[in-house]
Structures are given as structure tokens and as C-alpha cells.
Amino acid sequence: MNKRLLIVSTLDSDQPFGAFTRPYYLGQYLTKYFDVFQLGLNCSAVDYAPSKSIGSRSLGSYIKAIQNSIDEFQPDIVYAQETLPGLAALISLRTKKRSNCSLALDFHTFSAYEYWSRLFSVDNSLNEFVQLIKTYIAQGVLICSGNPIIAAGESTPKLIKQWYGFNHSNIHCIGNGVTQDFLDADASTACDPFEKLRPAKVVVLVAPKTFQFPSNDMSVSMAIDVAKKLESYSDKVQFAVIGRDAENIQQPLPSNIHFLGFLPNRKDFVTHLHYADIGFLPFPKQAVAGGARNKTLDYFASNKLVISTPEGLRGVEEFQDSKHLLVTGYGIEEVAEKVLDAALNLEKYQHLASSAHALIRKKYSWSAKAQNVAKVLMSLQDSQFVNNISNARI
């Protein structure tokens, strides 16, 4: 009989990107090892396990939903992703006094560091500072609770040491994966969505407009500045932004950048990345976000040449400049020159895209990531089960 796993997150089916990705796909593949129940903001997309939508980001709503699920589902393990679900799960288990139920935490990111990094780059610095303090205290409570932590970013253990002054003894770095549809993409039956921009090479930027990711706003602003520099080369290079409309942009736009809005159809999104020529990650130094940028992995999985600033590789530092992609500095002039060179010499750099794609296939499937998470979760309850997972085929 499988162990019962309650996954709690801020999964929101209305925004199937960012914070949605990790709990949704890990949950899907964790059903191989557990009886899974999902709790999230909006779980309407969860079709592989029983689920319940909480509908509110309030701490009280999460505590109530978790306590009800503990009574009804009787989980052996609660796997709480991000700060709000983690705090609610910790409180729920303490008040329910469920000593036979284990708790594992998952940090998508180290939020306090994010707020600090962009404190003086956002419009409302006071609000950002308040969020920093609240998050620092909340994550501190979780870190000091002694429960195991699964981290999406390799830098999380180091940041915990820097910010809280001690080494967490039970932390496991397991990054995000890629979905099979990118790896299996066959656009031979689909039309090129960028046909009107040809023969120019298309540089694509994925930047959904969400309240919790101001770093995406910063990347769009930087992309616009780069496009302005290359406007006289419109016959050679065009820019396409997926995830927001031009009406959301306050600054003047050059003629060589196009805003495609949100693509709700998954197949359309995969097709757009398939036909793009270059995946773009123009994140300024202060645009800190996430344990790993899902868009980075999506570009690599789509076999695209990737051009990134150093910050764009947060959480996926295994991918290296001149081996898997092209890394540039933060200056607009330097970034523009790198983009133009790549657009004019795409075949010259194709081996980088191929190398990154091979690494993605080898190590970054969600199935492999879920197997690693399952080992951590089951180590809390049954060492024999961990051996069974280790011997399972991915």
C-alpha cells in the first residue's frame, strides 16, 4: 500500500507558469510512488490526482484547508511548497498534534534575498521592505523548525548560511525539470507563427505579467532597450515577447519588438518556441527571482541557442558560457552586439544549443526530478522504500 502524500502549494491553474510548474509536474510524477492529494489556489488543471482549490492566499484559508485534508485524507507526509503553504502546514500539524505525519518543505526561491536585491529598483521601496521583513521572519520560522528542505536552487544552502548564520543540516537541492512536449516537439504540421517577421531571425523572450515576478518586468525593459539598439537591423533580427500585451508597456516601443500576449494553448506556446531562433534571458543584476528560471530550461529543451546575462542562469548554473549558451554582461551595448552576432552567425553557434539540449535530455526530465524528491520524502518514513525507489526505472 502506497504512502499518502498531501502536496500543498500556491498552484494556480489560471497562471500555468512560474510557481504553477513545480507542484503540478512533480505531483504528476510523484503519483508513481505515492497516493497523492493536491491542495492549491486553483487546482482545476490537476487531472492526475484528487485535489481541492483553496481560492485565497490568506494564511487562515490555507490552515483550514490543510487541517480538513489531514482529517479526511490522513496523509503520511505533507509536502509544502513555498513560504505561505509551509507556514500553514507547520501550524496545522502542530495544532493537530499529528506526530505520525512528516513534513517536508520546498523552497522555490529564497524570497528575502529577492526582495533585498531589487529593493531600490522598484517603484514602492517601502512596500518591498515590508515584504522583505515579513518573508525573512516567515522563512526563518520554517528553517528553524528542523524539517527537511527541498530547494529548487543550488544557492539556497549558501543563502541560508549568510542570512541566518547557520548551516541547515537537512537540505536537498533538486531543481526544476522540463516537460516532454518540448523534447518531443514536432512542428512539421504547424505553420511558422513568425512567418511575417521573416527572413529575420526571431529572438524570443518569455515574460508573463504576474504580480509576484517583477523581475520579468525588468527583463522586458532590458529587451526593449536592446531592440532599440538593433532597430536599424530589422531585416536581420526581430524580437517577440510571450506573456504580455503591448498595452502593458509604458515606454516607447521600437518597430522590431512584438508583444504576443499570453498563449493559453500549451501547443501554441511549444510551437512558438520551436520556431524561434534564439531564446533570450536579459535579466539585469537586480532582477533576482526564483530558484530556477523555467523559461531557461524550456529554451534549452526546445534546442534553441540561448543568450543570457549572468542573472538569467540563476538555479541552472550547470549550463556554461561557450559550452551550452552565450553569456553576456549587463550593458545594453554589449548585449545588443551579442544578439546581432548570434543572429548573423546562427549555424556557428548551433553546437551550443545541441550540447545544452543533450544535457536537458540526460538530467532534467520531471520524472527524474520526481524520483529524487520521492527519495527524500520516503526517507522520512521508510528506508526500505527508498531502496525500492532507487531501483525503479525513470
N, C-alpha and C positions, 0 to 999 in steps of 0.2 A: 504494500500500500504506500502510495506516494505521500511525502510530507506536504502539508498545506502551507502555501506561501501567499501572504497578503502584500501586494505591491501598492504603495501609497505615493502619489506624485501630483504635480500640477499639470498633468497631461490634459491638453485642450484640443479636441478634435476639430475645432473651428480654426485652429492655427497649427496645421500639421507640419511643423518645422521646429527648429530650435529645441526648447525644453520638452516638446512632444516626442521627439525622436527616440531618446534613450529609454524611457519607460515603456514605450509602445513596442519597440523591436526586441529589447531584452525580454519583456514579458512574453512576447510571441514565442521565442525560442526556449525560454525557461519552462514552458509547458511540457517540454520533453523530460524534465526532471521533477516537476512539482505539480500538484493541483493548485492552479493559480486563480486568485481573485484580484481584480484591479479596482482601485479607488483613484479618482482624479477629478479635475474640474468638469470635464466633459468627455465621457468615455464612449460616446456613440460610435466611434470608429473601431473600438475593440470588439472584434468578432471571433476571437480565438479562445476566450475565457469569460466566465461570469464577471460582471463589472457593475459599478454604481457611480453615477455622476454626483459630485458634491455641489457644484454650481456656485460656490462662493470661495473667495480666498481668505476668509476670516479664520482665525485660529480656532474659535469656538465651533464653527461648522466642521472643521477637519476633526477636532477631538470627538465630537458627537458621532460623525460618520465612522471613525475608526473604532470607537467603543461598541457601536452597533455591530460592526463587522466582526469584531472579536467575539461577541456573544453568539452571532449567527454562524459565522464561517469557522470559528475555532482554529485559527492559524497556529502552526508550529513556529513560524518565522514571520516577522514583519520586516519588509524591505522598504525603507522610507527614503525617497529621493528628494534632495534639496532641503533647504532650511525649514520652511513652514511645515511640510509634512513630517520632517524629522522631529521637530519640537512637539508637534501634535501627537505623534506616535509615542514619544518618550513619556509625555504626560499621561496618555491613555493607558499605557502598560503599567505605569507606576500606580495610578489610581485604581486600576482593575486588579492589581497585585497578581499579575499573571507570570509567576516565576518560571513556568514551564514553556513560555513563549520567548524566543530570542528576537533581538532587534539588531538589524544591520542598517547602517546609514550610507547614503550615497551623495557625495558632493559633486555636482556637475561642474562647479566652479568654486573659487574662494572669493566670495562676494565682497567681503570687506576690502580686499585688495583692489577689486574692480572699482568700487566707489572712490577709494583714495586716489587711484591713478587718474581718474577723469574729474576729480573734484573741482578743478579750476578751469575746466574746458566746457562745462555745461552752463546753460542759462541760469539755473537756480542752484547755486552752490550750497545755500543753506539747507535746502531740501536734501541734496545729495549727502551733506554732512550728517543730517539726522538719520538717513538711511544707513550710512556707514556705522554709526554708533549702535543702532538697533541690530544690525546684522552682525556686528562684532560680538555683541553680547549673546545673541541667539546661537551663532555658530560656536561660540566659546562654551556655552552650556552643553551642546552636543559633543564637542571634542572632549570635554572633561567628564562626560558621562561614562567613558570607558568602553562604549560599544564599538565594534569594528566599523571601519570606514572604507568604503569602496570609492575611489576618486577617479574622475574622468581625465584629469590632467596630471602629468608627471611632476609638475611643480608644486602640487598641493602639500606633500610632506614638508618640503623646504619652507613654504609659506607659513604653515602651522608653527614650525620652529621659530621663524622670525617674528611672528605676531603674538604668539602665546608663550614663547620661552621654553618649550619642552618638546621632546620627540614623542609623537604618538606611537605606541608600541604595536598597534594592530591596524595598519593601514595598507590597502592594496590598490595599486594603480592599474586600472583596467579602462582603457579608452573606448571611444565610440567605434562603431563599425559602419559598413556600407550595405545598402540593400541590394539584393540580387538583380533587381530590374536594371540598375546601372551597368552591372557586369555583363548582363545578357542582352543589352540594348541592341536592337536591330531596326534601324530606321529606314531600311530599304523600301518599305511600303509607305513611308511617310514623306510628305513634302518638306523641303527646307524652309523653316519658318523665317529665315533671314534672307530669303531669295531677293527681296527688294533692296538689300544692302550690298549685294554682290556687284562686282568681284572683290570688294574689300574683305579683309579678314575681320571676323567678329570677335570682339573681346567681351566676355560676359561676366557680369557681377551679380551674385545672388545676395539681395539685401532686403529681407522682409521688414515691413514697418511694424514694429511691436514696441510697446511701452517699456519693456524690460531690457531692450537691447539698443541703447543709444549709440553703441559702437558701430552699428550698421549705418546710422545717420552720418557718422564721421567718415565711414568708408565711401559713401555716396558722394559726400562733399569733395573728398580727395579725388575720386574718379572724375567728377565734373571738371576739376582743375586740370587734371591730366588730359582730358578730352579737349579742353580749350587750347592747350599747348599743341595738340595734334590736329586741330581743325583744318589746317591747310593741307593735311594728308588724308582727307576724307575718302579719296579713291582707294587708299591703301588700308585704312583701319577705321572701323566703326565700333561704337560701344553700345551694349544692351544691358539694361538693368532689370532684373526679375524681382518682383516682390513689392513694387510700389508704383504709383502713378506720377506723372509729371506735375499734376496739380498739387502734390505734397511738397514740391520743391520751391523754396523761396528765392534762391539765387538765379540769375540769368543763365540760360542753357545754351551751349553751342549746338550747331546743327548736326554734329556727328555722335550725339548720345541719345538713346531712345529708351523710354520707360515703358515696360510691357505690362505692368501691373502684376497682381497676384495670379498665378496659374493654378486654379483649384484642381484641375485634372492632372493626376500624377503622370500619366502617359505624356501629356503635353510638356511637362517640366523635364522629363527624361529626354524627350526629343529635342528640346531647345539646347540642353547641354550637349547632346550628341552632335548637333550640327554646328555648335560654336567652335571657334578655333583656339581660343585662349581663355583659361579661367583666371579671373583677376581677384586679388586679395589686397586692396590698397588701404590697409589699416594704419593710421598714424600711431605713434608711440603710446599715446594716452587712451587708445581705443581698446582697452583691456576688456575681454569678455569670455566667459565660458571656459570649461576645462579643455574643450577641443572644439574647433570650428567644423561643424558638419559639412559646410559647403566646401571646405578644403578636400575632405575625403571624397565628396561627390565629384569634384573636378577630376581628381586622380582616377577614380573608378570609371569615369567617362573617357579616359585616355586622352585628356586634354593637357597641353602644355600649360603649366601654371606659373604666373608671375606674382610674387608676393613681397610685401615688406616683412621684416623680421616678426612683427607682431601678428601677422596673418598666420603664422605657423604655430601659434600657441596650442599646446596639447598634442601636437604631432611633430615634435622636434626630430623624430627619426628620419624624416624626409629632409634631404640636404641639398644645399645650393650646388648647382652644376652637376649633380648626380641624379636628382629627381625633378628639379624645377629651377627656375631663375629667381634669385632673391636680390632685391634692390634696396637701396637706402630709403630714407623718408622724404627726400627732397623731390618736389614736383618735377623739376627738370630731369633729374636722374631717372625717375620712374617713367616719364614720357619717352625718354631715349631708349630705355629697355623695352618698352612696349612696341615702339616703332621698329626696332631691330628685330624683335621676335616676329612681328607681322611680315616683315620683308624677307625673313630667312626661316620660315616655319619648319621646313624639312631639315634644316641644320640642327634644330633642337628636338626633333621628334624622338630621338633616343631617350631623352629625359622623361618624356611622357610615358614611353614604353617601360622604362625602369620603375617609375612610380606605380604604374598600373600592375606590374608584376608583383610588387611588394603588397599592394592592396589585396590582390587575389590570394596571396600566401598567408597574410596575417590579420586582415581586417574585416572578415565576414562577421555578421552579427551572431551567427551560430557559434563561431569560435569564442567571441566575447562572452556570450551567454554561458558557455561551458566553464569559462574561468570564473564568472560570477557564481555559478552554481557550486563550484568547489568551495568558495569562501562561505557561502550561505550554509551548506551542509556541514562544514567543519564546526559549526556552532552546535550541531546536534549529533552527528553520526560519522565517525571516522571511516567506517566500512563503506558508507555510501559515497564518500569522497573517492575511494579507490574505484568504485564502480563507474563514477563519472569520468575519472581519468582514463579508464579503459574504453569508454564509449567512443563511437565514431562520430565525428562532427557532421 
